[in-house]
Amino acid sequence: MFDGVTEFTSTIEGDSAEFMKKTQALVVGVARDYEPARMYVIRIDNWFGPKWMHFAGKFTAGKGFAIGVHEKILDVPPFVPHRVVAEQVFKGPEYEETVAEPPLHIRCTSELALKRRIADVDKEAAFV
């Protein structure tokens, strides 16, 4: 039932095997326990951690000075598209691969990034 999700979250070169094992367990657990209509699973290049929680984007406040904006409402993390290694949507209840159009992470201005809410993308999905 979760073959596609398990394969997508398997370890590839450069991954921490321990981290990916935990990621697989998390993704399969969310699908099994919460049964979202869709699951968006995104592989990000380089370090990803708590500093991104609720980060919505930034705006410039003068030459060479930017201020980060964190919001209580969950936004699409504003990763530049070249940091997205892979992105896949799995459709429930079998969680088979499907195509998401447009991709979740797009090149956009900071102004637009500050307005991109996860709930506006898909209210019935889980995002990992």
N, CA, C and O atoms as CSV, one atom per row, in Angstrom:
chain,resi,resn,atom,element,x,y,z
A,1,MET,N,N,0.806,-1.194,0.000
A,1,MET,CA,C,0.000,0.000,0.000
A,1,MET,C,C,0.855,1.266,0.000
A,1,MET,O,O,0.469,2.267,-0.605
A,2,PHE,N,N,1.982,1.238,0.653
A,2,PHE,CA,C,2.833,2.424,0.750
A,2,PHE,C,C,4.128,2.269,-0.041
A,2,PHE,O,O,5.124,2.924,0.266
A,3,ASP,N,N,4.118,1.410,-1.052
A,3,ASP,CA,C,5.341,1.129,-1.808
A,3,ASP,C,C,5.939,2.383,-2.437
A,3,ASP,O,O,7.147,2.599,-2.340
A,4,GLY,N,N,5.122,3.209,-3.078
A,4,GLY,CA,C,5.631,4.415,-3.728
A,4,GLY,C,C,6.229,5.392,-2.737
A,4,GLY,O,O,7.285,5.972,-2.988
A,5,VAL,N,N,5.553,5.575,-1.606
A,5,VAL,CA,C,6.040,6.472,-0.561
A,5,VAL,C,C,7.352,5.943,0.011
A,5,VAL,O,O,8.298,6.704,0.214
A,6,THR,N,N,7.405,4.652,0.267
A,6,THR,CA,C,8.611,4.040,0.822
A,6,THR,C,C,9.785,4.165,-0.143
A,6,THR,O,O,10.901,4.478,0.270
A,7,GLU,N,N,9.533,3.921,-1.423
A,7,GLU,CA,C,10.595,4.046,-2.425
A,7,GLU,C,C,11.082,5.500,-2.535
A,7,GLU,O,O,12.285,5.750,-2.605
A,8,PHE,N,N,10.156,6.442,-2.549
A,8,PHE,CA,C,10.515,7.857,-2.686
A,8,PHE,C,C,11.345,8.342,-1.501
A,8,PHE,O,O,12.210,9.204,-1.658
A,9,THR,N,N,11.085,7.789,-0.310
A,9,THR,CA,C,11.813,8.205,0.885
A,9,THR,C,C,12.979,7.287,1.223
A,9,THR,O,O,13.511,7.341,2.332
A,10,SER,N,N,13.382,6.442,0.273
A,10,SER,CA,C,14.543,5.587,0.515
A,10,SER,C,C,15.820,6.425,0.418
A,10,SER,O,O,15.820,7.510,-0.164
A,11,THR,N,N,16.877,5.921,0.980
A,11,THR,CA,C,18.147,6.638,1.042
A,11,THR,C,C,18.798,6.717,-0.331
A,11,THR,O,O,18.897,5.718,-1.043
A,12,ILE,N,N,19.242,7.922,-0.693
A,12,ILE,CA,C,20.033,8.126,-1.905
A,12,ILE,C,C,21.367,8.729,-1.484
A,12,ILE,O,O,21.550,9.108,-0.327
A,13,GLU,N,N,22.287,8.812,-2.423
A,13,GLU,CA,C,23.624,9.318,-2.123
A,13,GLU,C,C,23.557,10.680,-1.447
A,13,GLU,O,O,22.864,11.586,-1.910
A,14,GLY,N,N,24.281,10.809,-0.353
A,14,GLY,CA,C,24.330,12.060,0.388
A,14,GLY,C,C,23.337,12.131,1.540
A,14,GLY,O,O,23.423,13.037,2.369
A,15,ASP,N,N,22.392,11.188,1.609
A,15,ASP,CA,C,21.406,11.180,2.686
A,15,ASP,C,C,21.969,10.529,3.945
A,15,ASP,O,O,22.865,9.688,3.871
A,16,SER,N,N,21.454,10.913,5.065
A,16,SER,CA,C,21.696,10.212,6.317
A,16,SER,C,C,20.714,9.048,6.367
A,16,SER,O,O,19.501,9.253,6.357
A,17,ALA,N,N,21.235,7.834,6.421
A,17,ALA,CA,C,20.367,6.645,6.439
A,17,ALA,C,C,19.443,6.682,7.656
A,17,ALA,O,O,18.273,6.312,7.557
A,18,GLU,N,N,19.953,7.120,8.789
A,18,GLU,CA,C,19.139,7.190,10.002
A,18,GLU,C,C,17.992,8.196,9.845
A,18,GLU,O,O,16.861,7.920,10.244
A,19,PHE,N,N,18.287,9.350,9.268
A,19,PHE,CA,C,17.257,10.363,9.050
A,19,PHE,C,C,16.194,9.851,8.089
A,19,PHE,O,O,15.003,10.036,8.337
A,20,MET,N,N,16.600,9.213,6.997
A,20,MET,CA,C,15.641,8.738,6.010
A,20,MET,C,C,14.778,7.596,6.564
A,20,MET,O,O,13.610,7.467,6.196
A,21,LYS,N,N,15.344,6.777,7.436
A,21,LYS,CA,C,14.552,5.719,8.073
A,21,LYS,C,C,13.450,6.348,8.927
A,21,LYS,O,O,12.310,5.883,8.923
A,22,LYS,N,N,13.799,7.406,9.657
A,22,LYS,CA,C,12.805,8.116,10.472
A,22,LYS,C,C,11.778,8.818,9.580
A,22,LYS,O,O,10.595,8.869,9.916
A,23,THR,N,N,12.224,9.352,8.459
A,23,THR,CA,C,11.322,10.023,7.527
A,23,THR,C,C,10.310,9.031,6.961
A,23,THR,O,O,9.117,9.327,6.884
A,24,GLN,N,N,10.788,7.856,6.566
A,24,GLN,CA,C,9.882,6.825,6.057
A,24,GLN,C,C,8.826,6.467,7.094
A,24,GLN,O,O,7.640,6.377,6.776
A,25,ALA,N,N,9.257,6.266,8.331
A,25,ALA,CA,C,8.318,5.909,9.392
A,25,ALA,C,C,7.293,7.021,9.609
A,25,ALA,O,O,6.113,6.746,9.825
A,26,LEU,N,N,7.737,8.259,9.554
A,26,LEU,CA,C,6.842,9.399,9.726
A,26,LEU,C,C,5.811,9.473,8.600
A,26,LEU,O,O,4.615,9.618,8.852
A,27,VAL,N,N,6.283,9.372,7.357
A,27,VAL,CA,C,5.392,9.490,6.199
A,27,VAL,C,C,4.367,8.350,6.190
A,27,VAL,O,O,3.176,8.594,5.997
A,28,VAL,N,N,4.809,7.137,6.393
A,28,VAL,CA,C,3.891,5.993,6.403
A,28,VAL,C,C,2.926,6.102,7.586
A,28,VAL,O,O,1.741,5.796,7.450
A,29,GLY,N,N,3.426,6.533,8.737
A,29,GLY,CA,C,2.571,6.696,9.914
A,29,GLY,C,C,1.486,7.739,9.707
A,29,GLY,O,O,0.339,7.524,10.101
A,30,VAL,N,N,1.833,8.869,9.093
A,30,VAL,CA,C,0.842,9.917,8.817
A,30,VAL,C,C,-0.216,9.384,7.850
A,30,VAL,O,O,-1.411,9.592,8.059
A,31,ALA,N,N,0.220,8.701,6.801
A,31,ALA,CA,C,-0.727,8.149,5.821
A,31,ALA,C,C,-1.654,7.129,6.480
A,31,ALA,O,O,-2.866,7.151,6.263
A,32,ARG,N,N,-1.084,6.246,7.274
A,32,ARG,CA,C,-1.872,5.181,7.911
A,32,ARG,C,C,-2.820,5.746,8.973
A,32,ARG,O,O,-3.991,5.369,9.014
A,33,ASP,N,N,-2.330,6.642,9.830
A,33,ASP,CA,C,-3.126,7.102,10.968
A,33,ASP,C,C,-4.114,8.222,10.637
A,33,ASP,O,O,-5.198,8.288,11.217
A,34,TYR,N,N,-3.738,9.107,9.700
A,34,TYR,CA,C,-4.588,10.263,9.409
A,34,TYR,C,C,-5.323,10.170,8.074
A,34,TYR,O,O,-6.298,10.886,7.847
A,35,GLU,N,N,-4.862,9.300,7.205
A,35,GLU,CA,C,-5.482,9.063,5.901
A,35,GLU,C,C,-5.796,10.343,5.126
A,35,GLU,O,O,-6.939,10.554,4.719
A,36,PRO,N,N,-4.785,11.204,4.916
A,36,PRO,CA,C,-5.051,12.415,4.130
A,36,PRO,C,C,-5.390,12.045,2.684
A,36,PRO,O,O,-4.990,10.989,2.193
A,37,ALA,N,N,-6.124,12.919,2.017
A,37,ALA,CA,C,-6.495,12.664,0.621
A,37,ALA,C,C,-5.260,12.599,-0.267
A,37,ALA,O,O,-5.203,11.816,-1.215
A,38,ARG,N,N,-4.277,13.427,0.051
A,38,ARG,CA,C,-3.020,13.458,-0.685
A,38,ARG,C,C,-1.868,13.704,0.282
A,38,ARG,O,O,-2.043,14.295,1.348
A,39,MET,N,N,-0.686,13.238,-0.114
A,39,MET,CA,C,0.533,13.528,0.650
A,39,MET,C,C,1.551,14.128,-0.297
A,39,MET,O,O,1.883,13.534,-1.322
A,40,TYR,N,N,2.046,15.309,0.049
A,40,TYR,CA,C,3.122,15.949,-0.696
A,40,TYR,C,C,4.411,15.616,0.057
A,40,TYR,O,O,4.551,15.950,1.233
A,41,VAL,N,N,5.338,14.967,-0.617
A,41,VAL,CA,C,6.621,14.626,0.003
A,41,VAL,C,C,7.704,15.320,-0.813
A,41,VAL,O,O,7.826,15.103,-2.019
A,42,ILE,N,N,8.488,16.157,-0.140
A,42,ILE,CA,C,9.484,16.993,-0.816
A,42,ILE,C,C,10.862,16.700,-0.238
A,42,ILE,O,O,11.051,16.703,0.979
A,43,ARG,N,N,11.821,16.446,-1.124
A,43,ARG,CA,C,13.215,16.249,-0.713
A,43,ARG,C,C,13.956,17.559,-0.945
A,43,ARG,O,O,14.011,18.064,-2.066
A,44,ILE,N,N,14.527,18.104,0.130
A,44,ILE,CA,C,15.236,19.376,0.071
A,44,ILE,C,C,16.740,19.115,0.172
A,44,ILE,O,O,17.187,18.337,1.014
A,45,ASP,N,N,17.507,19.769,-0.688
A,45,ASP,CA,C,18.958,19.669,-0.667
A,45,ASP,C,C,19.501,20.521,0.477
A,45,ASP,O,O,19.045,21.643,0.701
A,46,ASN,N,N,20.459,19.987,1.183
A,46,ASN,CA,C,21.154,20.695,2.246
A,46,ASN,C,C,20.328,20.639,3.518
A,46,ASN,O,O,19.295,19.973,3.586
A,47,TRP,N,N,20.803,21.344,4.506
A,47,TRP,CA,C,20.218,21.266,5.833
A,47,TRP,C,C,18.830,21.877,5.877
A,47,TRP,O,O,18.572,22.939,5.310
A,48,PHE,N,N,17.938,21.166,6.576
A,48,PHE,CA,C,16.573,21.644,6.781
A,48,PHE,C,C,16.250,21.362,8.233
A,48,PHE,O,O,16.367,20.221,8.678
A,49,GLY,N,N,15.852,22.364,8.974
A,49,GLY,CA,C,15.604,22.148,10.392
A,49,GLY,C,C,14.621,23.131,10.970
A,49,GLY,O,O,13.846,23.754,10.245
A,50,PRO,N,N,14.657,23.268,12.290
A,50,PRO,CA,C,13.657,24.069,12.993
A,50,PRO,C,C,13.628,25.542,12.600
A,50,PRO,O,O,12.612,26.207,12.801
A,51,LYS,N,N,14.712,26.063,12.049
A,51,LYS,CA,C,14.713,27.487,11.685
A,51,LYS,C,C,13.679,27.798,10.598
A,51,LYS,O,O,13.307,28.956,10.410
A,52,TRP,N,N,13.217,26.771,9.883
A,52,TRP,CA,C,12.245,26.980,8.816
A,52,TRP,C,C,10.806,26.944,9.335
A,52,TRP,O,O,9.886,27.314,8.607
A,53,MET,N,N,10.594,26.504,10.586
A,53,MET,CA,C,9.238,26.396,11.111
A,53,MET,C,C,8.571,27.766,11.141
A,53,MET,O,O,9.056,28.689,11.795
A,54,HIS,N,N,7.481,27.886,10.445
A,54,HIS,CA,C,6.686,29.113,10.352
A,54,HIS,C,C,7.400,30.248,9.624
A,54,HIS,O,O,6.929,31.385,9.652
A,55,PHE,N,N,8.541,29.956,8.966
A,55,PHE,CA,C,9.212,30.989,8.178
A,55,PHE,C,C,8.426,31.197,6.900
A,55,PHE,O,O,8.155,30.248,6.165
A,56,ALA,N,N,8.055,32.458,6.635
A,56,ALA,CA,C,7.221,32.764,5.476
A,56,ALA,C,C,8.007,33.420,4.359
A,56,ALA,O,O,7.619,33.335,3.194
A,57,GLY,N,N,9.099,34.069,4.695
A,57,GLY,CA,C,9.878,34.790,3.690
A,57,GLY,C,C,10.599,35.951,4.339
A,57,GLY,O,O,10.739,36.012,5.561
A,58,LYS,N,N,11.045,36.850,3.527
A,58,LYS,CA,C,11.755,38.019,4.053
A,58,LYS,C,C,11.429,39.226,3.198
A,58,LYS,O,O,10.974,39.109,2.060
A,59,PHE,N,N,11.671,40.376,3.773
A,59,PHE,CA,C,11.549,41.595,2.990
A,59,PHE,C,C,12.752,42.465,3.280
A,59,PHE,O,O,13.319,42.423,4.372
A,60,THR,N,N,13.130,43.244,2.302
A,60,THR,CA,C,14.304,44.095,2.458
A,60,THR,C,C,13.920,45.377,3.171
A,60,THR,O,O,12.845,45.944,2.973
A,61,ALA,N,N,14.848,45.805,4.004
A,61,ALA,CA,C,14.619,47.024,4.783
A,61,ALA,C,C,15.811,47.955,4.595
A,61,ALA,O,O,16.385,48.455,5.562
A,62,GLY,N,N,16.164,48.172,3.359
A,62,GLY,CA,C,17.309,49.012,3.064
A,62,GLY,C,C,18.377,48.215,2.355
A,62,GLY,O,O,18.261,47.001,2.193
A,63,LYS,N,N,19.410,48.903,1.935
A,63,LYS,CA,C,20.479,48.262,1.166
A,63,LYS,C,C,21.212,47.214,2.006
A,63,LYS,O,O,21.788,47.520,3.049
A,64,GLY,N,N,21.174,45.981,1.526
A,64,GLY,CA,C,21.895,44.887,2.174
A,64,GLY,C,C,21.307,44.436,3.495
A,64,GLY,O,O,21.986,43.753,4.262
A,65,PHE,N,N,20.072,44.793,3.786
A,65,PHE,CA,C,19.469,44.429,5.057
A,65,PHE,C,C,18.104,43.811,4.803
A,65,PHE,O,O,17.257,44.415,4.144
A,66,ALA,N,N,17.887,42.595,5.329
A,66,ALA,CA,C,16.611,41.905,5.154
A,66,ALA,C,C,16.105,41.426,6.506
A,66,ALA,O,O,16.882,41.108,7.407
A,67,ILE,N,N,14.814,41.383,6.621
A,67,ILE,CA,C,14.175,40.941,7.853
A,67,ILE,C,C,13.360,39.689,7.547
A,67,ILE,O,O,12.536,39.679,6.632
A,68,GLY,N,N,13.602,38.631,8.327
A,68,GLY,CA,C,12.842,37.399,8.162
A,68,GLY,C,C,11.468,37.543,8.790
A,68,GLY,O,O,11.312,38.197,9.820
A,69,VAL,N,N,10.480,36.933,8.169
A,69,VAL,CA,C,9.105,36.998,8.656
A,69,VAL,C,C,8.659,35.589,9.026
A,69,VAL,O,O,8.717,34.671,8.208
A,70,HIS,N,N,8.218,35.433,10.258
A,70,HIS,CA,C,7.654,34.169,10.733
A,70,HIS,C,C,6.192,34.420,11.068
A,70,HIS,O,O,5.861,35.414,11.715
A,71,GLU,N,N,5.318,33.523,10.631
A,71,GLU,CA,C,3.888,33.700,10.840
A,71,GLU,C,C,3.296,32.494,11.545
A,71,GLU,O,O,3.834,31.389,11.466
A,72,LYS,N,N,2.191,32.712,12.232
A,72,LYS,CA,C,1.508,31.619,12.918
A,72,LYS,C,C,0.775,30.718,11.944
A,72,LYS,O,O,0.692,29.508,12.156
A,73,ILE,N,N,0.241,31.301,10.873
A,73,ILE,CA,C,-0.426,30.507,9.844
A,73,ILE,C,C,0.661,29.886,8.978
A,73,ILE,O,O,1.593,30.576,8.564
A,74,LEU,N,N,0.552,28.608,8.706
A,74,LEU,CA,C,1.606,27.891,7.992
A,74,LEU,C,C,1.654,28.269,6.517
A,74,LEU,O,O,0.665,28.140,5.796
A,75,ASP,N,N,2.819,28.736,6.082
A,75,ASP,CA,C,3.062,29.099,4.685
A,75,ASP,C,C,3.870,28.008,4.000
A,75,ASP,O,O,4.455,27.146,4.655
A,76,VAL,N,N,3.894,28.056,2.686
A,76,VAL,CA,C,4.788,27.186,1.925
A,76,VAL,C,C,6.205,27.685,2.213
A,76,VAL,O,O,6.503,28.847,1.936
A,77,PRO,N,N,7.090,26.841,2.762
A,77,PRO,CA,C,8.456,27.320,3.009
A,77,PRO,C,C,9.072,27.836,1.706
A,77,PRO,O,O,9.023,27.149,0.686
A,78,PRO,N,N,9.645,29.027,1.732
A,78,PRO,CA,C,10.105,29.659,0.484
A,78,PRO,C,C,11.465,29.168,0.004
A,78,PRO,O,O,12.399,29.958,-0.131
A,79,PHE,N,N,11.579,27.869,-0.253
A,79,PHE,CA,C,12.816,27.336,-0.802
A,79,PHE,C,C,12.938,27.743,-2.260
A,79,PHE,O,O,11.957,27.717,-3.003
A,80,VAL,N,N,14.130,28.115,-2.664
A,80,VAL,CA,C,14.325,28.367,-4.082
A,80,VAL,C,C,14.256,27.018,-4.795
A,80,VAL,O,O,14.734,26.018,-4.261
A,81,PRO,N,N,13.678,26.976,-5.973
A,81,PRO,CA,C,13.446,25.693,-6.647
A,81,PRO,C,C,14.697,24.823,-6.825
A,81,PRO,O,O,14.574,23.599,-6.841
A,82,HIS,N,N,15.890,25.405,-6.959
A,82,HIS,CA,C,17.063,24.547,-7.171
A,82,HIS,C,C,17.432,23.759,-5.917
A,82,HIS,O,O,18.225,22.822,-6.011
A,83,ARG,N,N,16.891,24.100,-4.749
A,83,ARG,CA,C,17.126,23.319,-3.528
A,83,ARG,C,C,16.178,22.132,-3.422
A,83,ARG,O,O,16.380,21.252,-2.585
A,84,VAL,N,N,15.151,22.099,-4.255
A,84,VAL,CA,C,14.200,20.997,-4.230
A,84,VAL,C,C,14.764,19.874,-5.098
A,84,VAL,O,O,14.800,19.973,-6.324
A,85,VAL,N,N,15.197,18.817,-4.439
A,85,VAL,CA,C,15.774,17.672,-5.139
A,85,VAL,C,C,14.676,16.899,-5.862
A,85,VAL,O,O,14.843,16.508,-7.017
A,86,ALA,N,N,13.571,16.685,-5.189
A,86,ALA,CA,C,12.449,15.948,-5.768
A,86,ALA,C,C,11.184,16.300,-5.002
A,86,ALA,O,O,11.220,16.658,-3.824
A,87,GLU,N,N,10.077,16.187,-5.701
A,87,GLU,CA,C,8.782,16.499,-5.105
A,87,GLU,C,C,7.775,15.534,-5.706
A,87,GLU,O,O,7.683,15.391,-6.925
A,88,GLN,N,N,7.023,14.875,-4.839
A,88,GLN,CA,C,6.055,13.909,-5.339
A,88,GLN,C,C,4.773,14.017,-4.529
A,88,GLN,O,O,4.805,14.258,-3.322
A,89,VAL,N,N,3.656,13.838,-5.199
A,89,VAL,CA,C,2.359,13.812,-4.538
A,89,VAL,C,C,1.830,12.386,-4.640
A,89,VAL,O,O,1.867,11.763,-5.701
A,90,PHE,N,N,1.340,11.888,-3.512
A,90,PHE,CA,C,0.777,10.549,-3.451
A,90,PHE,C,C,-0.698,10.678,-3.102
A,90,PHE,O,O,-1.056,11.333,-2.124
A,91,LYS,N,N,-1.558,10.048,-3.908
A,91,LYS,CA,C,-3.009,10.159,-3.737
A,91,LYS,C,C,-3.531,8.979,-2.935
A,91,LYS,O,O,-3.268,7.822,-3.265
A,92,GLY,N,N,-4.280,9.289,-1.868
A,92,GLY,CA,C,-4.891,8.258,-1.044
A,92,GLY,C,C,-6.114,7.672,-1.716
A,92,GLY,O,O,-6.609,8.279,-2.665
A,93,PRO,N,N,-6.624,6.560,-1.301
A,93,PRO,CA,C,-6.212,5.844,-0.099
A,93,PRO,C,C,-5.052,4.870,-0.311
A,93,PRO,O,O,-4.497,4.350,0.657
A,94,GLU,N,N,-4.686,4.622,-1.561
A,94,GLU,CA,C,-3.585,3.681,-1.828
A,94,GLU,C,C,-2.231,4.374,-1.840
A,94,GLU,O,O,-1.197,3.708,-1.799
A,95,TYR,N,N,-2.222,5.700,-1.896
A,95,TYR,CA,C,-1.006,6.524,-1.942
A,95,TYR,C,C,-0.121,6.167,-3.122
A,95,TYR,O,O,1.064,5.858,-2.996
A,96,GLU,N,N,-0.775,6.229,-4.287
A,96,GLU,CA,C,-0.077,6.052,-5.553
A,96,GLU,C,C,0.402,7.407,-6.042
A,96,GLU,O,O,-0.203,8.436,-5.743
A,97,GLU,N,N,1.497,7.401,-6.796
A,97,GLU,CA,C,2.067,8.653,-7.317
A,97,GLU,C,C,1.084,9.343,-8.246
A,97,GLU,O,O,0.401,8.700,-9.043
A,98,THR,N,N,1.026,10.648,-8.131
A,98,THR,CA,C,0.214,11.466,-9.014
A,98,THR,C,C,1.015,12.734,-9.309
A,98,THR,O,O,2.061,12.960,-8.700
A,99,VAL,N,N,0.545,13.538,-10.211
A,99,VAL,CA,C,1.269,14.747,-10.608
A,99,VAL,C,C,0.639,15.962,-9.943
A,99,VAL,O,O,-0.583,16.112,-9.937
A,100,ALA,N,N,1.476,16.823,-9.387
A,100,ALA,CA,C,1.007,18.087,-8.813
A,100,ALA,C,C,1.360,19.207,-9.765
A,100,ALA,O,O,2.528,19.403,-10.100
A,101,GLU,N,N,0.386,19.918,-10.185
A,101,GLU,CA,C,0.603,21.070,-11.065
A,101,GLU,C,C,-0.050,22.283,-10.458
A,101,GLU,O,O,-1.236,22.219,-10.133
A,102,PRO,N,N,0.630,23.353,-10.291
A,102,PRO,CA,C,2.062,23.538,-10.473
A,102,PRO,C,C,2.820,22.926,-9.299
A,102,PRO,O,O,2.207,22.546,-8.302
A,103,PRO,N,N,4.141,22.827,-9.405
A,103,PRO,CA,C,4.916,22.298,-8.280
A,103,PRO,C,C,4.724,23.189,-7.047
A,103,PRO,O,O,4.404,24.372,-7.165
A,104,LEU,N,N,4.922,22.606,-5.880
A,104,LEU,CA,C,4.745,23.343,-4.635
A,104,LEU,C,C,5.726,24.505,-4.517
A,104,LEU,O,O,5.342,25.616,-4.153
A,105,HIS,N,N,6.985,24.244,-4.823
A,105,HIS,CA,C,8.020,25.277,-4.696
A,105,HIS,C,C,8.283,25.907,-6.056
A,105,HIS,O,O,8.728,25.248,-6.995
A,106,ILE,N,N,7.999,27.190,-6.134
A,106,ILE,CA,C,8.164,27.934,-7.379
A,106,ILE,C,C,9.053,29.141,-7.128
A,106,ILE,O,O,9.174,29.610,-5.996
A,107,ARG,N,N,9.666,29.634,-8.176
A,107,ARG,CA,C,10.434,30.875,-8.060
A,107,ARG,C,C,9.422,32.011,-8.011
A,107,ARG,O,O,8.582,32.145,-8.901
A,108,CYS,N,N,9.510,32.828,-6.963
A,108,CYS,CA,C,8.572,33.936,-6.830
A,108,CYS,C,C,9.193,35.039,-5.996
A,108,CYS,O,O,10.220,34.838,-5.347
A,109,THR,N,N,8.580,36.178,-6.018
A,109,THR,CA,C,9.060,37.306,-5.236
A,109,THR,C,C,8.804,37.048,-3.754
A,109,THR,O,O,7.958,36.230,-3.394
A,110,SER,N,N,9.536,37.748,-2.907
A,110,SER,CA,C,9.308,37.633,-1.463
A,110,SER,C,C,7.898,38.059,-1.107
A,110,SER,O,O,7.279,37.490,-0.208
A,111,GLU,N,N,7.388,39.061,-1.813
A,111,GLU,CA,C,6.026,39.532,-1.550
A,111,GLU,C,C,5.012,38.408,-1.768
A,111,GLU,O,O,4.102,38.223,-0.961
A,112,LEU,N,N,5.172,37.664,-2.857
A,112,LEU,CA,C,4.271,36.550,-3.123
A,112,LEU,C,C,4.508,35.417,-2.122
A,112,LEU,O,O,3.551,34.804,-1.649
A,113,ALA,N,N,5.760,35.134,-1.797
A,113,ALA,CA,C,6.074,34.063,-0.849
A,113,ALA,C,C,5.399,34.302,0.496
A,113,ALA,O,O,4.980,33.352,1.159
A,114,LEU,N,N,5.292,35.555,0.899
A,114,LEU,CA,C,4.665,35.889,2.173
A,114,LEU,C,C,3.155,35.626,2.168
A,114,LEU,O,O,2.518,35.644,3.221
A,115,LYS,N,N,2.590,35.385,0.996
A,115,LYS,CA,C,1.143,35.171,0.880
A,115,LYS,C,C,0.777,33.736,0.499
A,115,LYS,O,O,-0.405,33.425,0.348
A,116,ARG,N,N,1.776,32.854,0.342
A,116,ARG,CA,C,1.502,31.480,-0.112
A,116,ARG,C,C,1.211,30.578,1.079
A,116,ARG,O,O,2.132,30.081,1.727
A,117,ARG,N,N,-0.036,30.373,1.360
A,117,ARG,CA,C,-0.469,29.561,2.497
A,117,ARG,C,C,-0.605,28.098,2.076
A,117,ARG,O,O,-1.084,27.790,0.985
A,118,ILE,N,N,-0.174,27.209,2.968
A,118,ILE,CA,C,-0.313,25.771,2.716
A,118,ILE,C,C,-1.783,25.425,2.480
A,118,ILE,O,O,-2.099,24.642,1.583
A,119,ALA,N,N,-2.676,26.000,3.273
A,119,ALA,CA,C,-4.108,25.703,3.142
A,119,ALA,C,C,-4.660,26.109,1.775
A,119,ALA,O,O,-5.640,25.528,1.308
A,120,ASP,N,N,-4.042,27.098,1.133
A,120,ASP,CA,C,-4.482,27.501,-0.199
A,120,ASP,C,C,-4.026,26.514,-1.274
A,120,ASP,O,O,-4.621,26.441,-2.349
A,121,VAL,N,N,-2.978,25.763,-0.983
A,121,VAL,CA,C,-2.461,24.781,-1.943
A,121,VAL,C,C,-3.362,23.552,-1.961
A,121,VAL,O,O,-3.804,23.108,-3.021
A,122,ASP,N,N,-3.630,23.002,-0.765
A,122,ASP,CA,C,-4.427,21.775,-0.685
A,122,ASP,C,C,-4.877,21.576,0.771
A,122,ASP,O,O,-4.069,21.239,1.636
A,123,LYS,N,N,-6.134,21.781,1.020
A,123,LYS,CA,C,-6.670,21.683,2.391
A,123,LYS,C,C,-6.820,20.250,2.875
A,123,LYS,O,O,-6.993,20.022,4.072
A,124,GLU,N,N,-6.757,19.295,1.982
A,124,GLU,CA,C,-6.976,17.896,2.357
A,124,GLU,C,C,-5.701,17.065,2.302
A,124,GLU,O,O,-5.756,15.837,2.240
A,125,ALA,N,N,-4.549,17.739,2.326
A,125,ALA,CA,C,-3.281,17.033,2.161
A,125,ALA,C,C,-2.392,17.164,3.390
A,125,ALA,O,O,-2.563,18.052,4.226
A,126,ALA,N,N,-1.442,16.248,3.465
A,126,ALA,CA,C,-0.355,16.331,4.445
A,126,ALA,C,C,0.892,16.697,3.664
A,126,ALA,O,O,1.067,16.242,2.533
A,127,PHE,N,N,1.761,17.509,4.244
A,127,PHE,CA,C,2.984,17.970,3.588
A,127,PHE,C,C,4.181,17.536,4.430
A,127,PHE,O,O,4.261,17.854,5.617
A,128,VAL,N,N,5.110,16.809,3.810
A,128,VAL,CA,C,6.308,16.338,4.521
A,128,VAL,C,C,7.524,16.737,3.718
A,128,VAL,O,O,8.651,16.448,4.120
